[in-house]
């Protein structure tokens, strides 16, 4: 079995070995790692649609992930970002042409159409589209089929799926860009708390709340658990050199890399239960995309009392480490390579992982 001490790059032989079935040692008391459906089964259906969540659940995901952004009238909807230019048909709708504009979000200028400029009723007239049509052309056949679901609709859908399938399905929502939305006079955390308190399912189902910011996690800690005692909070981690958005907004200079140190991880443990680093923070890649030597982040986080839930495993060659790509082209699906990648991270002690293809995540775990 591969261990964190292996020296990379991998040879072909070790790549094959990595693809072998893996299970945790029988003597281990650690729970089975969790499969998080990244925006649903987004490798197979347009992201953040009920169809994407349905496919993820059918394929064995333990949790589904709705990213949450507010509408102009303050309703939380499932979109990866407020800019909906790439994930809806808004650009083809002449009645909304005048709403295209440029907005700064967390220090970056973005041009498009933004959820905060639309009421829920207006957003409901739009239809979802595949975000990566070049890489996932097969998903474009679903363009126009689905609307933008609200957070409440997602909860009701997951509760119905849970009842129909006889198994509890977790929710791992991300509250997006809080500092940005606060500046627009939105309070997504308060809305989130009201929604989960109003639904019986979110009072007992597995629930893990994510954010790339620290202030909202500190505010939510205790309040979420008062509604759902088993709920967890996860601090997501961006690029090591990038400043944490809410800290940067107040003039601070703390980077995500600062918080990946043993001392930084101990600080995180005071307001979160888990960290969500990118996979390249577990095993960095060189300029060609090849794996380099692993870091100690998983072990360091465990020493601080934190779980580690990393992102994102994707099944196409362009997203895989160079050692695991095949010769079918950058946009080709490579299930065996994806499974081998996941198993490599699991061998480092990972507690859960986000994947665009939960069926492959299930295969990686279950053998």
C-alpha positions in Angstrom: 0.0 0.0 0.0 1.2 3.5 -0.8 2.0 5.7 2.1 2.6 9.5 2.5 6.4 8.7 2.6 6.5 7.6 -1.0 8.8 9.6 -3.3 7.2 11.0 -6.4 6.9 11.2 -9.4 5.1 7.9 -9.7 6.3 5.2 -12.0 3.8 3.3 -14.2 4.0 0.4 -11.7 3.1 2.6 -8.7 0.2 4.1 -10.7 -1.2 0.6 -11.2 -0.6 -0.2 -7.6 -2.5 3.0 -6.6 -5.5 1.7 -8.6 -5.8 -1.5 -6.6 -8.8 -1.8 -4.2 -8.1 -0.2 -0.9 -9.9 -0.4 2.5 -9.0 1.0 5.9 -7.3 -1.5 8.2 -9.7 -3.7 10.1 -8.2 -2.5 13.3 -8.9 1.2 12.5 -11.5 2.9 14.5 -11.8 5.8 12.1 -15.1 6.1 10.3 -15.4 5.4 6.5 -14.3 8.4 4.5 -17.2 10.4 3.0 -18.1 11.0 -0.6 -19.2 14.6 -1.2 -21.0 15.3 -4.5 -19.4 18.5 -5.8 -22.3 20.6 -7.0 -24.1 17.3 -7.5 -22.8 14.8 -10.1 -21.5 17.8 -12.1 -19.4 15.6 -14.4 -22.6 14.1 -15.7 -25.3 16.7 -15.3 -25.3 20.6 -15.3 -24.2 21.6 -11.9 -26.5 22.7 -9.1 -29.7 21.3 -10.7 -32.0 18.9 -9.0 -31.0 16.4 -11.8 -27.4 16.7 -10.8 -28.2 16.1 -7.1 -30.5 13.2 -8.1 -27.7 11.5 -10.1 -25.2 12.0 -7.2 -27.6 10.4 -4.7 -28.3 7.5 -7.1 -24.6 7.0 -7.5 -24.0 6.7 -3.8 -22.9 10.1 -2.6 -23.0 10.5 1.2 -23.5 14.3 1.0 -24.6 16.7 -1.8 -23.3 20.2 -2.0 -25.4 23.2 -2.7 -23.4 26.4 -3.0 -25.6 29.3 -1.8 -25.9 32.8 -3.0 -28.8 35.3 -2.5 -31.2 36.8 -4.9 -32.2 40.5 -4.9 -35.1 39.7 -2.6 -32.8 37.7 -0.2 -33.7 34.1 -1.1 -30.8 31.6 -1.1 -30.4 29.8 -4.4 -28.0 27.0 -5.5 -25.3 28.5 -7.7 -21.5 28.3 -7.5 -21.2 32.0 -7.7 -23.4 35.1 -8.0 -22.4 35.5 -11.6 -24.7 33.3 -13.6 -23.4 34.2 -17.1 -21.9 30.7 -17.6 -24.4 28.5 -15.9 -27.8 29.8 -17.2 -29.2 31.1 -20.5 -29.4 34.7 -19.2 -27.1 35.9 -22.0 -29.8 34.9 -24.6 -32.6 36.7 -22.8 -33.1 40.2 -24.3 -35.3 41.3 -21.4 -32.2 41.1 -19.1 -29.6 42.4 -21.5 -29.4 45.7 -19.7 -28.5 44.0 -16.4 -25.1 42.9 -17.6 -22.4 44.7 -15.7 -19.0 44.5 -14.0 -18.9 43.9 -10.2 -15.9 43.4 -7.9 -16.1 40.3 -5.8 -13.4 39.6 -3.2 -11.0 41.9 -5.1 -11.6 40.6 -8.6 -13.6 42.3 -11.3 -16.2 40.1 -12.9 -18.5 40.9 -15.8 -21.8 39.2 -16.3 -25.2 38.9 -14.7 -25.5 38.5 -10.9 -28.1 36.9 -8.7 -28.3 40.0 -6.5 -29.8 41.9 -9.5 -32.7 39.4 -10.0 -35.7 38.6 -7.9 -36.4 34.9 -7.3 -39.3 35.1 -9.7 -37.1 36.5 -12.4 -34.4 33.9 -11.8 -37.0 31.1 -12.1 -37.6 32.1 -15.7 -34.0 31.2 -16.5 -32.8 27.7 -17.4 -29.6 26.0 -16.4 -26.7 25.3 -18.8 -23.5 23.2 -18.7 -20.6 25.3 -17.3 -17.8 23.4 -19.1 -19.3 22.7 -22.6 -15.9 22.1 -24.1 -14.8 19.6 -21.6 -18.3 18.0 -20.9 -20.1 18.3 -24.3 -22.3 15.3 -23.3 -23.9 17.5 -20.6 -25.1 20.1 -23.1 -27.9 17.9 -24.1 -29.5 18.9 -20.8 -29.2 22.6 -21.4 -32.5 24.3 -20.9 -34.1 21.4 -19.0 -33.8 22.6 -15.5 -34.3 25.8 -13.4 -32.3 27.3 -10.5 -33.4 25.6 -7.3 -33.7 27.4 -4.0 -32.0 26.1 -0.9 -35.4 25.2 0.5 -36.2 23.2 -2.6 -32.9 21.4 -2.3 -33.6 20.4 1.3 -37.1 19.2 0.4 -35.7 17.2 -2.5 -33.0 15.5 -0.5 -35.5 14.7 2.3 -37.7 13.1 -0.3 -34.8 11.1 -1.8 -33.8 10.0 1.7 -37.3 8.8 2.5 -37.6 7.0 -0.9 -34.2 5.3 -0.6 -34.3 4.5 3.1 -31.0 6.1 3.9 -30.0 9.5 5.3 -28.3 11.8 2.8 -26.2 14.6 4.2 -26.0 18.3 3.1 -22.7 20.2 2.8 -23.8 23.7 1.8 -21.3 26.5 1.2 -22.1 30.0 2.1 -20.4 32.0 -0.7 -18.7 35.4 -0.5 -20.1 36.6 2.7 -18.1 39.8 2.9 -19.2 40.8 -0.6 -22.9 40.1 0.1 -22.8 41.9 3.4 -21.6 45.0 1.5 -24.7 44.7 -0.6 -26.8 44.6 2.6 -27.5 40.9 2.4 -27.3 38.6 5.5 -26.9 35.1 4.0 -25.9 33.5 7.4 -29.2 34.7 9.0 -31.2 33.5 6.1 -29.4 30.2 6.2 -30.2 29.7 9.9 -33.9 30.5 9.3 -34.1 28.0 6.5 -32.5 25.1 8.3 -34.6 25.8 11.4 -37.8 25.7 9.3 -37.1 22.2 7.9 -37.4 19.1 10.0 -34.8 17.2 7.8 -32.0 19.7 8.5 -32.6 19.3 12.3 -31.2 15.7 12.3 -29.6 14.9 8.9 -25.8 15.1 8.6 -25.0 18.8 7.9 -21.6 20.5 7.3 -21.4 24.2 6.6 -18.5 25.5 4.5 -16.9 28.9 4.0 -13.7 30.4 2.7 -14.1 33.1 5.4 -13.6 32.9 9.1 -16.0 35.5 10.5 -19.1 33.8 9.4 -18.0 30.5 10.7 -17.3 32.1 14.1 -20.7 33.6 14.0 -22.4 30.4 13.0 -20.6 28.2 15.6 -23.1 27.2 18.2 -26.0 28.6 16.4 -26.0 25.9 13.8 -25.5 23.2 16.4 -28.5 24.6 18.4 -30.6 23.6 15.4 -28.8 20.4 14.5 -26.6 19.1 17.3 -24.5 16.9 15.0 -23.7 19.7 12.5 -20.1 20.6 11.7 -18.4 23.6 10.3 -15.6 23.5 7.7 -13.1 26.2 6.8 -12.3 26.0 3.1 -8.8 26.9 2.0 -7.8 28.8 -1.2 -4.4 29.3 -2.7 -1.6 29.4 -0.1 -0.6 32.9 -1.2 -4.2 34.3 -1.2 -5.4 36.4 1.6 -8.5 35.2 3.5 -11.3 37.4 2.1 -12.9 38.7 5.3 -9.5 39.3 7.0 -8.3 41.1 3.9 -11.4 43.3 3.9 -10.5 44.7 7.3 -6.8 45.3 6.4 -5.4 42.0 7.6 -2.7 40.1 5.7 -3.4 36.5 6.8 -3.1 34.1 3.9 -4.5 30.6 3.6 -1.0 29.4 3.7 -0.5 31.0 7.1 -3.5 28.9 8.3 -2.1 25.7 6.9 0.7 25.7 9.5 0.4 23.8 12.8 -0.3 27.0 14.7 -2.8 28.2 12.1 -4.6 24.9 12.2 -4.9 25.1 16.0 -6.5 28.5 15.5 -9.0 27.1 13.0 -10.0 24.4 15.5 -11.5 27.1 17.8 -14.2 27.8 15.2 -14.3 24.9 12.8 -14.4 21.1 12.9 -12.8 20.4 9.5 -10.7 22.0 6.8 -11.3 21.9 3.1 -7.9 22.2 1.3 -7.5 21.7 -2.4 -5.9 18.4 -3.5 -2.8 20.2 -4.6 -2.3 21.2 -1.0 -2.1 17.5 -0.2 0.2 16.6 -3.0 1.6 19.6 -5.0 2.1 19.5 -8.7 4.8 21.0 -10.9 4.3 23.1 -13.9 3.6 20.1 -16.1 0.9 18.9 -13.7 3.0 16.0 -12.3 2.7 15.0 -8.6 5.5 16.0 -6.4 6.3 15.0 -2.8 3.2 15.0 -0.4 2.8 17.6 2.3 2.1 16.9 5.9 -1.2 18.9 5.9 -3.4 15.9 6.6 -1.3 14.7 9.6 -0.9 18.3 10.9 -4.7 18.9 10.7 -5.4 15.6 12.5 -3.0 16.6 15.2 -5.0 19.8 15.7 -8.2 17.9 16.0 -9.5 18.7 12.5 -11.0 16.5 9.9 -9.7 16.9 6.3 -12.2 17.1 3.4 -10.4 18.0 0.2 -11.5 19.2 -3.2 -12.0 18.4 -6.1 -11.6 15.1 -7.8 -12.6 15.3 -11.5 -12.6 12.4 -14.0 -11.2 14.1 -17.1 -7.5 13.8 -18.0 -6.9 17.6 -17.8 -7.7 17.6 -14.1 -5.6 14.5 -13.1 -2.0 14.5 -12.1 0.2 13.8 -15.1 1.2 10.4 -13.8 -2.4 9.2 -14.0 -3.5 10.6 -17.4 -4.0 8.3 -20.3 -3.5 9.1 -24.0 -7.1 9.7 -24.9 -6.9 13.5 -24.8 -7.3 16.3 -22.2 -11.1 16.2 -22.2 -11.5 12.5 -22.2 -13.0 10.7 -19.2 -10.4 8.6 -17.4 -12.2 6.7 -14.6 -9.3 4.5 -13.7 -7.0 7.5 -13.3 -9.6 9.3 -11.1 -10.1 6.3 -8.9 -6.3 5.9 -8.5 -6.0 9.6 -7.6 -8.7 9.3 -4.9 -7.1 6.2 -3.4 -3.8 8.0 -3.2 -5.3 10.7 -1.1 -7.2 8.2 1.0 -4.0 6.4 1.8 -2.8 9.7 3.3 -5.7 9.5 5.9 -8.2 11.8 4.2 -11.6 11.9 5.9 -13.7 12.8 2.9 -13.4 14.2 -0.6 -15.4 16.2 -3.1 -15.8 14.6 -6.5 -17.7 15.6 -9.7 -18.5 11.9 -10.2 -19.7 10.3 -7.0 -20.0 6.8 -8.7 -16.2 6.8 -9.2 -15.7 8.1 -5.6 -17.8 5.2 -4.4 -15.8 2.7 -6.4 -12.6 4.2 -5.0 -13.8 3.7 -1.5 -15.6 0.4 -1.8 -13.3 -1.4 -4.2 
